[in-house]
């Protein structure tokens, strides 16, 4: 999209201060930029979407009063977020040229952002580091001590890292994505955003905090396709070019343009990869090479396959699929990475951008990215199937979704409505609509329209009246001044003229300020109008009482505070009025529960187990009868496998009840409906149009042929039937899991009670062991919780594969062999064979029915998910049970009596006594913070039968 006309009228000149000597993001301790090294392993609706946001936004430096508040209430309407911000004064800690920065914004009012939490984390990590230091200074051969060294390095990590806390990731679709990411991250030019006429997002890109091992301010991990996928990618490109050669007489202009764009992409990609070969040394040479093959894959691809294998060997991609680049400055970062991931039209050497699968960008200087990842996706209607599939695969891993659209048509934009209805059920409260370019087309016509329609706000009306009053006064003052100037020269004339000139100048300043307030009020009025319109349009897709989450933002006005865009000369929004601070507060609020949960897990499980494990080794004592205690501690390990086997057996019951019998019985009906739909298409469409659908696996759209998907039309009734079964199944599957997991916890708790009955405990210090046991129980319970979160997430992805039209949809996969056969067929009688084959396949009701294949694939995916995650959970619980046994064995083990242990034991004994006291204080402080932030709830007694899960064995 081109820059808006309004932006050109509103914006004057304001260029970034020249500061090439030292980039504002560079730190003195960092050296150089553009360093590249080998790394460890580390959807937009329309293909013509644009990442630019108009570049016409500004902020006012004089909005609001600074109340110096640390928090904004998490229940506060984000529309009013930032009322207490003062846009004056503070310099940007990262960018000395910036007028405003995210550090001036208060954190949401949530315990996760309590100012005491960093001290708690530092105190805990300090204890771990002191233990490690003592162990390093007193070397010995004890296997337990070696384990302490391993554990201390792991536990010394940041709590979020050690607890594997879920880091929320938000994906962005539609227009103006890249500039929005720049604003939220508070780093100008982080994501490439240009009004270049095409999307700047060529590959799925995730922006996050510091990457593992990242040393400089900016880092990028570039993941490439493997060799087999690259081979398939080349094949698809050649097929796309060949399709353009098969121009049909009935194709309309849109269809011709679609195939032409795909053919052009093929030429560009092959030239980028193989320009060092004479046959493909120019774009024209590539076209000649493909034309010489005469549309034959067999003739065109052998050399291409050979060359791509050589390319993988030469570039080292066969040995490493991830490349890492780092830079201390964002300018150097862009220079180092653009050449690696951006499409170039005429390279002189082979470039690998067509083979890039996924990109991760690590940023050390963004407060939001420290807690939340943002992903920018290429279009899901792109001309390249691999990019579409990559976008859909990335989408499956996300926690939230933003539908981004310009504000001008957002309220009645059918694409916004379609995307919202399509994904609302999957993302629930984590789906939002972001209306960009809030500054666009703020004109007298818009003001007149809203005034006529009574859609203005009280603030706008007040500012408009004030502006009119000042305008009248200013005109009167100018007339008075003119009269004084034209009057007869007197002794007082010069003095009076100067006085009136000062009055005119004063009124002009007042008018400019009032006019700015009026135009900002008009922006606010339109924001409210659009939000209300979206609520009306989308409320039918939401549960009763829920409204869609909508933000209206101005990226260009926000980025003007970073001194990187032109300055508004007609009006200028304040930082708060741009909507970016409210959007950041929204993200931080959504991330807060996970941050706090990670710290609680760290304290109640990981740290507690570590500290008590050290304490048990320090007080090691061999007593008579200790072996009987070891048997008690080992007992839960013996029944663990049975518990998980029972869970998987019981899990099959709701699957059989909700899917196997209920849905499969309706397959004859599904087949009958689908064949009727196909018969209608045979009569409705010309055979050439049907062939175009077949060439695109049942999906096609042009101006003459509205967008539709045969697969989704055939699958409509099965999808509705499965959808009705899904919610009851989801509830039913939780019962066997809860029942068996509760029994595991009961058996773990029984260790304490049974061990107390053993005579040997009277001579042992068991309090520390019981605390360690409680820590492991907390860890196991959190493993159960995390299992269910991840299981339900993946279950949701399986559900998406029964509802969304993408490459992983089970019915789409079941139908693919049919399209492959039809595409391979040609010659006399093709049309009749096409009609008959599709009819015969859809009418099947046996095991070869695509409906039965899709249903069995759905059920199989559910079973495989349950088994895979059950095995992973069993391994975690088993590790905890073995650790419990190992810690207890370390407390009573008489075998290791290395004399070198004694100095270490004595020093640790003294330190642990102090550390235990410090830990208790830190834990109490954390409890105080978390309790303060939790809502009060009524506690009711739960019947005993509900606690033990029914009949026990």
Secondary structure, DSSP 8 states (H G I E B T S, - for coil): ----HHHHHHB--------TTS-TT--TT---S-EEEE------S-TT------S-----TT-S-----SEEETTS-GGGTTTT---SS---SS-TT-S--GGGS-EEESGGG-TTHHHHHHHHHHHHHHHHHHHHHS----HHHHHHHHHHHHHTS-HHHHTT----EEEEEESSHHHHHHHHHT-TTSS----SSS-S--S-EEEES--TT--SSEEEEEEE--HHHHHHHHHHHHHHHHHHHS--TT--HHHHHHHHHHHHHHHHHHHHHHTTSGGGSSHHHHHHHHHHTTT-HHHHHHHHHHHHHHHHHHHTTTT-SEEEEEESSHHHHHHHHHHHHS--SS-SS---GGGEEEEEEEESS-TTTTT-EEEE---TT-S-HHHHHHHHHHHTT-SEEEEEEEGGGGGG-HHHHHHHHHHHHHHGGGEEEEEE-TTTT--HHHHHHHHHTT---HHHHHHHHHHHHHHHHHHHHHHHHHHHHHS---TTHHHHHHHHHHHHHHHHHHHHHHHHHHHHHHHHHHHHHHHHHHHHHHGGGS-TT---EEEE--HHHHHHTTT-S--BSS----TGGGSHHHHHHHHHHHHHHHHHHHHHHIIIIIIHHHHHHHHHHHT----TTHHHHHHHHHHHHHHHHHHHHHHHHHHHHHHIIIIIHHHHTTHHHHHHHHHHHHHHHHHHS-HHHHHHHHHTTTEE--SSS--EEHHHHHTHHHHHHHHHHHHHHHHHHHHHHHHHHHHHHHHHHHHHHHHTTSGGGGGS--HHHHHHHHHHHHHHHHHHHHHHHHHHHHHHHHHHHHHS-STT-HHHHHHHHHHHHHHH--STTHHHHHHHHHHHHHH--STT-HHHHHHHHHHHHHHHHHHHHHHHHHHHHHHHHHHHHHHHHHHH--S---TTHHHHHHHHHHHHHHHHHHHHHHHHHHHHHHHHHS---------HHHHTTS---
